[in-house]
């Protein structure tokens, strides 16, 4: 167990180092975590396009951020720790969550699974190091066993993310989290959209609140399309299939609403960018 935790500690340090700018004077990588051009052309399987756009101009830390996000590293990392049984032990779970929070910013670290009572901590505007690591924190908390101690730990960790999205953080952490594509992750069926459907889950209200704060502050049109598909998609599909004979409900869930006008504009932008790159 101790060997596994040492290995995880090294892995977390590697992620933190790879995604943090080398120079303190360099613009924080979280400011560049979602370049406007790349996010506007990104389609369902177009991570390679983003890589092409970023590779020639981005700093190494920003390129690393984009690579980890595009290939779903944070969700897979959280799932791997869960499958390995690391999160079954409360002390290990606390340590892992703290390491994930530290990637975002060291001031978010919990003490014995709880937030520090320091007043100065609550007043600080946190300069987020890696906004994408919010996905890692969320991926871990939804995979914790539902014991009383773990539920409390999950809620406390989630509340640290919610504090970063408070209205008074609009000039710092809220901006960075919104620009990191978090809205799309929250409404993505491969990431966290299932948490917006399970009203019985103890984190349901927190996921809804996080989505409300991020979406109300800022959305790209890709974020908007993802939000629309998540919220209105099931309703539209039900109306579309009303009256038809459906025996396989799982096939209905796999269907997606096509938004022709928006999809067309995305394809046009992709073609334009591809032409320019040539």
Backbone as CSV, one residue per row, in Angstrom:
resi,resn,N_x,N_y,N_z,CA_x,CA_y,CA_z,C_x,C_y,C_z
1,UNK,0.826,-1.205,0.000,0.000,0.000,0.000,0.860,1.255,0.000
2,UNK,1.890,1.261,0.843,2.775,2.422,0.909,3.528,2.615,-0.405
3,UNK,3.884,1.494,-1.055,4.583,1.584,-2.342,3.674,2.182,-3.404
4,UNK,2.396,1.805,-3.374,1.429,2.353,-4.336,1.249,3.855,-4.118
5,UNK,1.169,4.266,-2.850,0.989,5.685,-2.554,2.214,6.495,-2.958
6,UNK,3.405,5.925,-2.782,4.617,6.624,-3.222,4.638,6.777,-4.737
7,UNK,4.171,5.742,-5.426,4.095,5.804,-6.885,3.096,6.871,-7.320
8,UNK,1.942,6.923,-6.652,0.931,7.930,-6.975,1.437,9.336,-6.682
9,UNK,2.157,9.478,-5.582,2.715,10.788,-5.240,3.658,11.284,-6.330
10,UNK,4.472,10.373,-6.852,5.382,10.731,-7.944,4.603,11.113,-9.202
11,UNK,3.520,10.356,-9.472,2.696,10.634,-10.654,2.034,12.005,-10.546
12,UNK,1.501,12.334,-9.380,0.880,13.642,-9.175,1.903,14.767,-9.328
13,UNK,3.099,14.575,-8.794,4.144,15.594,-8.920,4.538,15.792,-10.376
14,UNK,4.572,14.700,-11.131,4.912,14.786,-12.548,3.867,15.600,-13.303
15,UNK,2.587,15.335,-13.026,1.510,16.091,-13.675,1.604,17.574,-13.320
16,UNK,1.830,17.864,-12.033,1.921,19.260,-11.588,3.077,19.981,-12.269
17,UNK,4.224,19.319,-12.364,5.400,19.927,-12.986,5.207,20.128,-14.488
18,UNK,4.604,19.147,-15.136,4.430,19.201,-16.592,3.431,20.257,-17.032
19,UNK,2.507,20.629,-16.150,1.455,21.570,-16.538,1.633,22.961,-15.938
20,UNK,2.750,23.175,-15.249,2.989,24.486,-14.640,4.051,25.233,-15.434
21,UNK,3.834,26.517,-15.737,4.825,27.302,-16.475,6.165,27.332,-15.760
22,UNK,7.246,27.330,-16.549,8.591,27.315,-15.962,8.909,28.637,-15.289
23,UNK,8.568,29.722,-15.966,8.885,31.054,-15.447,7.693,31.652,-14.720
24,UNK,7.968,32.287,-13.605,6.898,32.954,-12.870,6.353,34.155,-13.640
25,UNK,7.204,34.681,-14.517,6.772,35.837,-15.304,5.972,35.439,-16.533
26,UNK,6.011,34.153,-16.851,5.253,33.663,-18.001,3.772,33.659,-17.680
27,UNK,2.935,33.951,-18.658,1.489,33.954,-18.440,1.036,32.598,-17.954
28,UNK,0.194,32.592,-16.938,-0.253,31.333,-16.345,-0.905,30.454,-17.388
29,UNK,-0.544,29.160,-17.385,-1.038,28.231,-18.399,-2.550,28.082,-18.357
30,UNK,-3.154,28.298,-17.195,-4.607,28.172,-17.114,-5.298,29.245,-17.930
31,UNK,-4.621,30.387,-18.141,-5.210,31.421,-18.979,-5.296,30.956,-20.428
32,UNK,-4.401,30.030,-20.789,-4.344,29.570,-22.171,-4.933,28.176,-22.333
33,UNK,-5.575,27.683,-21.256,-5.987,26.288,-21.272,-7.073,25.998,-22.292
34,UNK,-7.793,27.006,-22.736,-8.794,26.806,-23.774,-8.674,27.925,-24.809
35,UNK,-7.715,27.808,-25.736,-7.559,28.849,-26.751,-8.845,29.015,-27.546
36,UNK,-9.298,30.247,-27.821,-10.573,30.472,-28.493,-10.706,29.728,-29.814
37,UNK,-9.658,29.759,-30.642,-9.751,29.101,-31.944,-9.922,27.597,-31.794
38,UNK,-9.102,26.994,-30.918,-9.142,25.538,-30.766,-10.486,25.062,-30.232
39,UNK,-11.023,25.713,-29.240,-12.277,25.248,-28.660,-13.441,25.456,-29.623
40,UNK,-13.356,26.471,-30.465,-14.449,26.727,-31.385,-14.514,25.720,-32.518
41,UNK,-13.398,25.094,-32.859,-13.436,24.144,-33.968,-13.456,22.700,-33.490
42,UNK,-13.314,22.492,-32.198,-13.190,21.129,-31.699,-14.475,20.348,-31.875
43,UNK,-14.367,19.211,-32.544,-15.514,18.346,-32.754,-15.427,17.115,-31.878
44,UNK,-16.194,16.077,-32.218,-16.276,14.907,-31.366,-14.981,14.112,-31.337
45,UNK,-14.297,14.016,-32.449,-13.059,13.237,-32.485,-11.942,14.050,-33.127
46,UNK,-11.851,15.326,-32.757,-10.924,16.220,-33.426,-9.814,16.709,-32.530
47,UNK,-9.384,15.869,-31.593,-8.301,16.275,-30.714,-7.036,16.566,-31.513
48,UNK,-6.851,15.854,-32.638,-5.661,16.044,-33.445,-5.596,17.442,-34.038
49,UNK,-6.780,18.009,-34.348,-6.812,19.357,-34.896,-6.320,20.350,-33.863
50,UNK,-6.788,20.193,-32.632,-6.353,21.071,-31.562,-4.848,20.963,-31.382
51,UNK,-4.333,19.740,-31.437,-2.906,19.558,-31.286,-2.136,20.261,-32.371
52,UNK,-2.663,20.235,-33.595,-2.003,20.899,-34.698,-1.980,22.405,-34.492
53,UNK,-3.110,22.948,-34.033,-3.199,24.385,-33.826,-2.272,24.833,-32.707
54,UNK,-2.160,23.999,-31.638,-1.417,24.402,-30.465,0.080,24.202,-30.596
55,UNK,0.500,23.181,-31.357,1.879,22.724,-31.290,2.895,23.784,-31.673
56,UNK,2.595,24.629,-32.644,3.573,25.578,-33.153,3.670,26.842,-32.319
57,UNK,2.680,27.130,-31.484,2.666,28.402,-30.770,2.650,28.264,-29.253
58,UNK,2.259,27.126,-28.725,2.041,26.999,-27.287,3.334,26.715,-26.543
59,UNK,3.381,27.195,-25.281,4.464,26.827,-24.383,4.325,25.350,-24.041
60,UNK,5.428,24.693,-23.661,5.355,23.261,-23.340,4.289,22.927,-22.296
61,UNK,4.160,23.756,-21.250,3.170,23.472,-20.208,1.752,23.532,-20.759
62,UNK,1.503,24.477,-21.667,0.169,24.594,-22.264,-0.112,23.435,-23.207
63,UNK,0.894,23.023,-23.968,0.739,21.863,-24.849,0.450,20.603,-24.024
64,UNK,1.114,20.485,-22.887,0.857,19.342,-22.004,-0.567,19.371,-21.468
65,UNK,-1.033,20.558,-21.088,-2.412,20.706,-20.622,-3.401,20.228,-21.667
66,UNK,-3.205,20.680,-22.899,-4.120,20.322,-23.973,-4.075,18.825,-24.259
67,UNK,-2.889,18.252,-24.221,-2.758,16.823,-24.490,-3.503,16.002,-23.431
68,UNK,-3.284,16.338,-22.161,-3.930,15.596,-21.074,-5.439,15.726,-21.152
69,UNK,-5.926,16.911,-21.507,-7.379,17.110,-21.599,-7.962,16.363,-22.790
70,UNK,-7.341,16.515,-23.935,-7.890,15.923,-25.157,-7.974,14.406,-25.096
71,UNK,-7.072,13.792,-24.357,-7.063,12.336,-24.281,-7.668,11.814,-22.983
72,UNK,-8.403,12.666,-22.275,-9.169,12.232,-21.116,-8.338,11.679,-19.978
73,UNK,-7.141,12.227,-19.793,-6.231,11.683,-18.784,-6.820,11.721,-17.377
74,UNK,-7.447,12.841,-17.011,-7.873,13.026,-15.626,-8.945,12.003,-15.216
75,UNK,-9.883,11.746,-16.106,-10.931,10.765,-15.814,-10.341,9.360,-15.739
76,UNK,-9.449,9.048,-16.663,-8.834,7.720,-16.679,-7.942,7.505,-15.455
77,UNK,-7.264,8.560,-15.027,-6.402,8.470,-13.847,-7.247,8.194,-12.603
78,UNK,-8.339,8.930,-12.451,-9.241,8.716,-11.312,-9.821,7.306,-11.339
79,UNK,-10.201,6.843,-12.527,-10.771,5.502,-12.655,-9.744,4.423,-12.326
80,UNK,-8.489,4.644,-12.732,-7.434,3.672,-12.452,-7.193,3.543,-10.952
81,UNK,-7.205,4.672,-10.241,-7.013,4.626,-8.784,-8.173,3.899,-8.105
82,UNK,-9.376,4.129,-8.628,-10.541,3.453,-8.071,-10.470,1.953,-8.319
83,UNK,-10.118,1.559,-9.548,-10.038,0.136,-9.897,-8.945,-0.568,-9.111
84,UNK,-7.895,0.167,-8.741,-6.796,-0.432,-7.979,-7.110,-0.532,-6.490
85,UNK,-8.251,0.001,-6.076,-8.657,-0.082,-4.680,-8.024,0.953,-3.770
86,UNK,-7.371,1.936,-4.359,-6.695,2.961,-3.560,-7.688,3.765,-2.725
87,UNK,-8.877,4.017,-3.271,-9.842,4.884,-2.614,-10.649,4.181,-1.522
88,UNK,-10.435,2.880,-1.350,-11.186,2.141,-0.328,-10.723,2.489,1.081
89,UNK,-9.455,2.860,1.208,-8.904,3.253,2.502,-9.074,4.761,2.685
90,UNK,-9.662,5.174,3.807,-9.976,6.582,4.029,-8.731,7.457,4.026
91,UNK,-7.660,6.999,4.662,-6.431,7.801,4.713,-5.839,7.975,3.317
92,UNK,-5.862,6.904,2.533,-5.375,7.004,1.154,-6.245,7.940,0.327
93,UNK,-7.562,7.851,0.528,-8.483,8.720,-0.201,-8.229,10.188,0.129
94,UNK,-8.004,10.483,1.406,-7.695,11.863,1.799,-6.413,12.354,1.140
95,UNK,-5.397,11.481,1.144,-4.111,11.863,0.561,-4.232,12.111,-0.944
96,UNK,-4.963,11.234,-1.628,-5.130,11.371,-3.078,-5.896,12.647,-3.423
97,UNK,-6.961,12.924,-2.692,-7.736,14.143,-2.950,-6.887,15.382,-2.703
98,UNK,-6.079,15.368,-1.652,-5.208,16.509,-1.381,-4.177,16.712,-2.484
99,UNK,-3.647,15.612,-3.008,-2.679,15.732,-4.101,-3.344,16.299,-5.358
100,UNK,-4.598,15.912,-5.585,-5.328,16.445,-6.732,-5.648,17.927,-6.538
101,UNK,-6.079,18.292,-5.339,-6.368,19.697,-5.049,-5.109,20.555,-5.142
102,UNK,-3.993,19.981,-4.748,-2.725,20.731,-4.768,-2.305,21.072,-6.188
103,UNK,-2.663,20.236,-7.157,-2.354,20.546,-8.552,-3.085,21.823,-8.976
104,UNK,-4.311,21.985,-8.471,-5.073,23.209,-8.766,-4.431,24.382,-8.043
105,UNK,-4.254,24.249,-6.725,-3.535,25.234,-5.914,-3.300,24.648,-4.529
106,UNK,-2.097,24.818,-3.968,-1.783,24.251,-2.651,-2.689,24.737,-1.522
107,UNK,-3.269,25.916,-1.645,-4.122,26.445,-0.581,-5.445,25.686,-0.444
108,UNK,-5.756,24.833,-1.409,-7.015,24.090,-1.362,-6.918,22.811,-0.530
109,UNK,-5.718,22.461,-0.133,-5.504,21.204,0.584,-6.324,21.162,1.874
110,UNK,-6.971,20.015,2.109,-7.797,19.812,3.301,-6.962,19.282,4.460
111,UNK,-7.389,19.569,5.669,-6.729,19.056,6.872,-7.664,18.042,7.530
112,UNK,-7.211,16.788,7.584,-8.054,15.695,8.102,-9.393,15.628,7.373
113,UNK,-9.353,15.898,6.060,-10.560,15.811,5.250,-11.481,17.002,5.371
114,UNK,-11.041,18.041,6.091,-11.881,19.216,6.279,-11.128,20.484,5.877
115,UNK,-11.876,21.533,5.625,-11.280,22.802,5.246,-10.690,23.487,6.468
116,UNK,-9.568,24.181,6.244,-8.948,24.923,7.330,-9.871,26.036,7.798
117,UNK,-9.823,26.360,9.076,-10.645,27.431,9.627,-9.996,28.799,9.494
118,UNK,-8.849,28.845,8.837,-8.139,30.117,8.684,-8.973,31.126,7.921
119,UNK,-9.163,32.299,8.477,-9.959,33.337,7.817,-9.251,33.885,6.588
120,UNK,-7.915,33.947,6.677,-7.167,34.492,5.546,-7.324,33.623,4.310
121,UNK,-7.494,32.312,4.527,-7.658,31.393,3.399,-8.936,31.706,2.629
122,UNK,-9.977,32.064,3.339,-11.257,32.330,2.702,-11.232,33.636,1.912
123,UNK,-10.322,34.548,2.289,-10.310,35.859,1.657,-9.385,35.926,0.450
124,UNK,-8.537,34.913,0.302,-7.564,34.950,-0.795,-8.222,34.718,-2.143
125,UNK,-7.761,35.489,-3.150,-8.104,35.188,-4.528,-7.057,34.212,-5.043
126,UNK,-7.463,32.999,-5.313,-6.509,31.951,-5.668,-6.161,32.018,-7.149
127,UNK,-4.870,32.056,-7.433,-4.371,32.050,-8.800,-4.197,30.593,-9.234
128,UNK,-5.200,30.055,-9.874,-5.244,28.624,-10.213,-4.050,28.218,-11.078
129,UNK,-3.385,27.138,-10.693,-2.247,26.636,-11.459,-2.695,25.774,-12.635
130,UNK,-3.655,24.895,-12.386,-4.134,23.980,-13.429,-5.635,23.787,-13.261
131,UNK,-6.419,24.528,-14.022,-7.879,24.447,-13.914,-8.404,23.097,-14.378
132,UNK,-7.701,22.451,-15.283,-8.149,21.157,-15.796,-8.165,20.083,-14.709
133,UNK,-7.354,20.257,-13.671,-7.279,19.260,-12.612,-8.569,19.191,-11.794
134,UNK,-9.485,20.140,-11.999,-10.815,20.039,-11.375,-11.473,18.743,-11.800
135,UNK,-11.265,18.327,-13.042,-11.818,17.063,-13.540,-11.301,15.881,-12.726
136,UNK,-10.043,15.963,-12.316,-9.458,14.879,-11.520,-10.106,14.818,-10.140
137,UNK,-10.296,15.973,-9.521,-10.940,16.012,-8.205,-12.360,15.456,-8.298
138,UNK,-13.111,15.914,-9.295,-14.483,15.434,-9.459,-14.511,13.940,-9.778
139,UNK,-13.563,13.502,-10.593,-13.501,12.079,-10.937,-13.224,11.201,-9.727
140,UNK,-12.446,11.722,-8.779,-12.133,10.962,-7.566,-13.329,10.924,-6.623
141,UNK,-13.955,12.092,-6.386,-15.024,12.140,-5.366,-16.244,11.306,-5.754
142,UNK,-16.513,11.174,-7.057,-17.677,10.368,-7.444,-17.383,8.872,-7.372
143,UNK,-16.124,8.519,-7.182,-15.744,7.110,-7.101,-15.439,6.668,-5.669
144,UNK,-15.610,7.572,-4.702,-15.387,7.196,-3.309,-16.506,6.286,-2.814
145,UNK,-16.177,5.316,-1.959,-17.229,4.486,-1.346,-18.189,5.380,-0.557
146,UNK,-19.453,5.035,-0.515,-20.445,5.906,0.114,-20.598,5.629,1.612
147,UNK,-19.494,5.655,2.335,-19.542,5.598,3.795,-19.688,7.025,4.319
148,UNK,-20.028,7.172,5.573,-20.254,8.501,6.143,-18.995,9.367,6.053
149,UNK,-17.844,8.785,6.357,-16.584,9.541,6.315,-16.234,9.959,4.903
150,UNK,-16.437,9.055,3.948,-16.117,9.367,2.556,-17.088,10.385,1.960
151,UNK,-18.349,10.302,2.350,-19.331,11.283,1.875,-18.942,12.675,2.352
152,UNK,-18.547,12.779,3.610,-18.107,14.063,4.165,-16.863,14.572,3.444
153,UNK,-15.923,13.670,3.175,-14.696,14.031,2.461,-15.012,14.525,1.058
154,UNK,-15.883,13.801,0.354,-16.255,14.177,-1.008,-16.912,15.549,-1.051
155,UNK,-17.816,15.799,-0.105,-18.506,17.087,-0.064,-17.538,18.229,0.234
156,UNK,-16.616,17.999,1.163,-15.651,19.052,1.509,-14.732,19.375,0.331
157,UNK,-14.289,18.340,-0.382,-13.436,18.564,-1.553,-14.206,19.292,-2.648
158,UNK,-15.459,18.887,-2.856,-16.291,19.528,-3.881,-16.535,20.997,-3.526
159,UNK,-16.715,21.282,-2.239,-16.972,22.659,-1.813,-15.786,23.573,-2.109
160,UNK,-14.571,23.000,-2.114,-13.403,23.804,-2.480,-13.498,24.239,-3.944
161,UNK,-13.998,23.356,-4.790,-14.187,23.706,-6.203,-15.276,24.771,-6.341
162,UNK,-16.356,24.616,-5.590,-17.444,25.586,-5.653,-16.984,26.964,-5.192
163,UNK,-16.098,27.026,-4.204,-15.593,28.317,-3.732,-14.778,29.019,-4.808
164,UNK,-14.119,28.236,-5.655,-13.368,28.831,-6.767,-14.298,29.454,-7.796
165,UNK,-15.574,29.059,-7.764,-16.552,29.546,-8.738,-17.512,30.573,-8.143
166,UNK,-17.188,31.092,-6.978,-18.036,32.108,-6.361,-17.981,33.399,-7.169
167,UNK,-18.989,34.232,-7.020,-19.061,35.476,-7.788,-17.861,36.381,-7.576
168,UNK,-17.337,36.405,-6.346,-16.198,37.282,-6.068,-14.887,36.737,-6.631
169,UNK,-14.939,35.578,-7.281,-13.760,35.010,-7.931,-13.794,35.238,-9.441
170,UNK,-14.685,36.117,-9.882,-14.867,36.334,-11.327,-13.594,36.817,-12.009
171,UNK,-12.738,37.519,-11.273,-11.515,38.035,-11.891,-10.340,37.094,-11.792
172,UNK,-10.547,35.925,-11.201,-9.426,34.998,-11.034,-9.830,33.567,-11.354
173,UNK,-10.138,32.789,-10.317,-10.346,31.354,-10.516,-11.587,31.020,-11.334
174,UNK,-12.668,31.761,-11.179,-13.889,31.479,-11.944,-13.632,31.624,-13.433
175,UNK,-12.892,32.652,-13.808,-12.557,32.855,-15.218,-11.774,31.677,-15.774
176,UNK,-10.807,31.202,-15.013,-9.960,30.106,-15.494,-10.705,28.787,-15.580
177,UNK,-11.565,28.532,-14.608,-12.337,27.288,-14.655,-13.323,27.303,-15.818
178,UNK,-13.952,28.456,-16.057,-14.908,28.561,-17.162,-14.210,28.413,-18.508
179,UNK,-12.995,28.947,-18.633,-12.279,28.882,-19.909,-11.621,27.534,-20.153
180,UNK,-11.641,26.653,-19.145,-10.992,25.349,-19.296,-11.904,24.304,-19.941
181,UNK,-13.116,24.702,-20.331,-14.039,23.753,-20.943,-14.763,22.886,-19.932
182,UNK,-14.828,23.340,-18.682,-15.460,22.539,-17.628,-16.943,22.325,-17.881
183,UNK,-17.598,23.307,-18.487,-19.022,23.167,-18.793,-19.266,21.964,-19.701
184,UNK,-18.429,21.801,-20.709,-18.565,20.658,-21.616,-18.310,19.337,-20.900
185,UNK,-17.360,19.332,-19.966,-17.078,18.108,-19.212,-18.253,17.717,-18.326
186,UNK,-18.877,18.717,-17.707,-19.998,18.434,-16.815,-21.201,17.874,-17.574
187,UNK,-21.313,18.186,-18.856,-22.454,17.737,-19.650,-22.081,16.635,-20.642
188,UNK,-20.861,16.132,-20.527,-20.380,15.081,-21.425,-20.735,13.712,-20.851
189,UNK,-21.431,12.848,-21.625,-21.807,11.515,-21.119,-20.617,10.638,-20.786
190,UNK,-19.440,10.948,-21.329,-18.234,10.181,-21.025,-17.514,10.703,-19.787
191,UNK,-18.030,11.803,-19.225,-17.380,12.379,-18.047,-18.365,12.475,-16.873
192,UNK,-19.169,13.546,-16.803,-19.957,13.754,-15.588,-21.454,13.984,-15.803
193,UNK,-21.948,13.859,-17.024,-23.365,14.167,-17.237,-24.295,13.241,-16.454
194,UNK,-23.845,12.027,-16.166,-24.690,11.099,-15.405,-24.971,11.616,-14.001
195,UNK,-24.080,12.476,-13.492,-24.283,13.035,-12.158,-25.399,14.077,-12.135
196,UNK,-25.752,14.591,-13.301,-26.837,15.568,-13.395,-28.191,14.883,-13.562
197,UNK,-28.179,13.568,-13.676,-29.412,12.812,-13.862,-29.823,12.036,-12.616
198,UNK,-28.848,11.737,-11.752,-29.115,10.928,-10.565,-29.426,11.825,-9.369
199,UNK,-30.702,12.115,-9.168,-31.110,13.005,-8.077,-30.864,12.393,-6.698
200,UNK,-30.712,11.100,-6.637,-30.513,10.436,-5.351,-29.063,10.502,-4.878
201,UNK,-28.152,10.866,-5.767,-26.737,10.900,-5.398,-26.465,12.075,-4.467
202,UNK,-25.617,11.851,-3.471,-25.360,12.890,-2.469,-24.621,14.109,-3.038
203,UNK,-24.045,13.993,-4.231,-23.358,15.123,-4.861,-24.183,15.782,-5.962
204,UNK,-25.409,15.306,-6.168,-26.241,15.833,-7.265,-26.406,17.344,-7.187
205,UNK,-26.796,17.861,-6.032,-27.057,19.299,-5.901,-25.787,20.117,-6.135
206,UNK,-24.648,19.581,-5.752,-23.385,20.289,-5.955,-22.994,20.320,-7.426
207,UNK,-23.227,19.231,-8.143,-22.940,19.224,-9.581,-23.836,20.224,-10.309
208,UNK,-25.098,20.274,-9.934,-26.017,21.230,-10.559,-25.568,22.658,-10.275
209,UNK,-25.167,22.929,-9.034,-24.722,24.273,-8.663,-23.450,24.650,-9.411
210,UNK,-22.520,23.707,-9.538,-21.276,23.981,-10.270,-21.569,24.302,-11.732
211,UNK,-22.438,23.525,-12.352,-22.800,23.780,-13.745,-23.469,25.145,-13.893
212,UNK,-24.359,25.490,-12.971,-25.037,26.784,-13.026,-24.043,27.932,-12.946
213,UNK,-23.078,27.821,-12.049,-22.109,28.906,-11.880,-21.199,29.051,-13.094
214,UNK,-20.737,27.931,-13.632,-19.852,27.981,-14.799,-20.603,28.471,-16.034
215,UNK,-21.778,27.886,-16.287,-22.547,28.243,-17.487,-23.052,29.677,-17.436
216,UNK,-23.416,30.148,-16.259,-23.914,31.516,-16.130,-22.805,32.531,-16.339
217,UNK,-21.570,32.147,-16.039,-20.458,33.098,-16.171,-19.965,33.203,-17.606
218,UNK,-19.726,32.050,-18.249,-19.164,32.089,-19.603,-19.321,30.736,-20.276
219,UNK,-19.698,30.780,-21.553,-19.781,29.559,-22.356,-19.347,29.847,-23.775
220,UNK,-18.553,28.925,-24.361,-18.342,28.964,-25.803,-19.571,28.325,-26.449
221,UNK,-19.705,28.419,-27.774,-20.889,27.803,-28.359,-20.811,26.289,-28.317
222,UNK,-19.579,25.710,-28.240,-19.473,24.264,-28.037,-19.984,23.875,-26.662
223,UNK,-19.693,24.709,-25.660,-20.236,24.484,-24.325,-21.758,24.525,-24.358
224,UNK,-22.284,25.499,-25.097,-23.735,25.652,-25.179,-24.386,24.438,-25.846
225,UNK,-23.771,23.961,-26.919,-24.310,22.789,-27.614,-24.305,21.574,-26.686
226,UNK,-23.204,21.403,-25.954,-23.113,20.277,-25.019,-24.158,20.389,-23.913
227,UNK,-24.357,21.608,-23.416,-25.363,21.830,-22.376,-26.766,21.558,-22.905
228,UNK,-27.031,22.012,-24.123,-28.342,21.808,-24.720,-28.625,20.328,-24.935
229,UNK,-27.628,19.605,-25.408,-27.799,18.165,-25.621,-28.040,17.436,-24.310
230,UNK,-27.350,17.865,-23.258,-27.483,17.201,-21.963,-28.843,17.457,-21.335
231,UNK,-29.291,18.716,-21.379,-30.526,19.084,-20.691,-31.757,18.820,-21.551
232,UNK,-31.717,19.293,-22.814,-32.900,19.195,-23.666,-32.918,17.932,-24.524
233,UNK,-31.742,17.321,-24.727,-31.656,16.154,-25.591,-32.616,15.036,-25.245
234,UNK,-32.637,14.571,-23.989,-33.557,13.484,-23.626,-35.025,13.834,-23.868
235,UNK,-35.381,15.103,-23.641,-36.769,15.532,-23.858,-37.100,15.500,-25.341
236,UNK,-36.188,16.033,-26.169,-36.423,16.084,-27.614,-36.453,14.682,-28.212
237,UNK,-35.583,13.809,-27.732,-35.569,12.435,-28.235,-36.862,11.706,-27.886
238,UNK,-37.361,11.949,-26.683,-38.600,11.303,-26.257,-39.759,11.752,-27.134
239,UNK,-39.790,13.043,-27.482,-40.853,13.550,-28.345,-40.695,13.036,-29.766
240,UNK,-39.438,12.960,-30.206,-39.160,12.500,-31.560,-39.589,11.048,-31.762
241,UNK,-39.387,10.229,-30.726,-39.701,8.817,-30.822,-41.113,8.494,-30.343
242,UNK,-41.859,9.511,-29.937,-43.205,9.285,-29.422,-44.083,8.667,-30.504
243,UNK,-44.706,7.567,-30.180,-45.582,6.906,-31.146,-44.906,5.782,-31.887
244,UNK,-43.537,5.770,-31.884,-42.812,4.693,-32.543,-42.663,3.519,-31.587
245,UNK,-42.520,2.327,-32.132,-42.319,1.145,-31.302,-40.840,1.018,-30.984
246,UNK,-40.499,1.149,-29.677,-39.105,1.051,-29.240,-39.002,-0.061,-28.206
247,UNK,-38.227,-1.057,-28.534,-38.050,-2.164,-27.600,-36.703,-2.096,-26.900
248,UNK,-35.760,-1.389,-27.494,-34.419,-1.293,-26.916,-34.190,0.110,-26.387
249,UNK,-34.360,0.293,-25.083,-34.212,1.629,-24.502,-32.762,2.094,-24.498
250,UNK,-31.816,1.153,-24.462,-30.406,1.548,-24.448,-30.007,2.210,-25.762
251,UNK,-30.604,1.768,-26.878,-30.300,2.391,-28.166,-30.810,3.814,-28.219
252,UNK,-31.931,4.070,-27.527,-32.461,5.423,-27.466,-31.515,6.343,-26.708
253,UNK,-30.929,5.810,-25.618,-30.018,6.622,-24.808,-28.757,6.973,-25.574
254,UNK,-28.368,6.089,-26.515,-27.148,6.353,-27.272,-27.356,7.368,-28.382
255,UNK,-28.597,7.648,-28.726,-28.875,8.612,-29.773,-28.549,10.012,-29.308
256,UNK,-28.187,10.886,-30.258,-27.873,12.260,-29.916,-28.634,13.188,-30.832
257,UNK,-29.029,14.321,-30.298,-29.719,15.324,-31.092,-28.731,16.016,-32.016
258,UNK,-29.060,16.080,-33.290,-28.225,16.790,-34.250,-28.714,18.220,-34.354
259,UNK,-27.803,19.156,-34.165,-28.133,20.579,-34.274,-27.532,21.080,-35.586
260,UNK,-28.328,21.052,-36.605,-27.814,21.230,-37.971,-27.106,22.560,-38.183
261,UNK,-27.710,23.651,-37.732,-27.133,24.972,-37.994,-25.782,25.114,-37.308
262,UNK,-25.712,24.734,-36.034,-24.468,24.865,-35.286,-23.424,23.884,-35.817
263,UNK,-23.833,22.662,-36.091,-22.896,21.672,-36.620,-22.310,22.124,-37.943
264,UNK,-23.135,22.742,-38.778,-22.670,23.230,-40.065,-21.629,24.319,-39.900
265,UNK,-21.841,25.223,-38.956,-20.892,26.305,-38.747,-19.569,25.778,-38.216
266,UNK,-19.629,24.719,-37.406,-18.411,24.105,-36.898,-17.608,23.506,-38.030
267,UNK,-18.291,22.786,-38.938,-17.603,22.184,-40.068,-16.956,23.236,-40.947
268,UNK,-17.636,24.386,-41.131,-17.090,25.471,-41.946,-15.824,26.017,-41.328
269,UNK,-15.842,26.242,-40.013,-14.657,26.753,-39.333,-13.507,25.770,-39.412
270,UNK,-13.813,24.479,-39.276,-12.767,23.470,-39.367,-12.115,23.495,-40.732
271,UNK,-12.896,23.635,-41.786,-12.371,23.673,-43.137,-11.486,24.897,-43.345
272,UNK,-11.927,26.029,-42.774,-11.161,27.273,-42.897,-9.807,27.150,-42.212
273,UNK,-9.797,26.582,-41.011,-8.562,26.431,-40.259,-7.620,25.458,-40.953
274,UNK,-8.164,24.376,-41.489,-7.361,23.405,-42.203,-6.698,24.031,-43.426
275,UNK,-7.431,24.905,-44.115,-6.894,25.588,-45.292,-5.751,26.516,-44.896
276,UNK,-5.948,27.263,-43.805,-4.926,28.192,-43.341,-3.668,27.456,-42.915
277,UNK,-3.821,26.296,-42.278,-2.661,25.548,-41.811,-1.823,25.011,-42.963
278,UNK,-2.491,24.810,-44.108,-1.756,24.329,-45.289,-0.914,25.447,-45.898
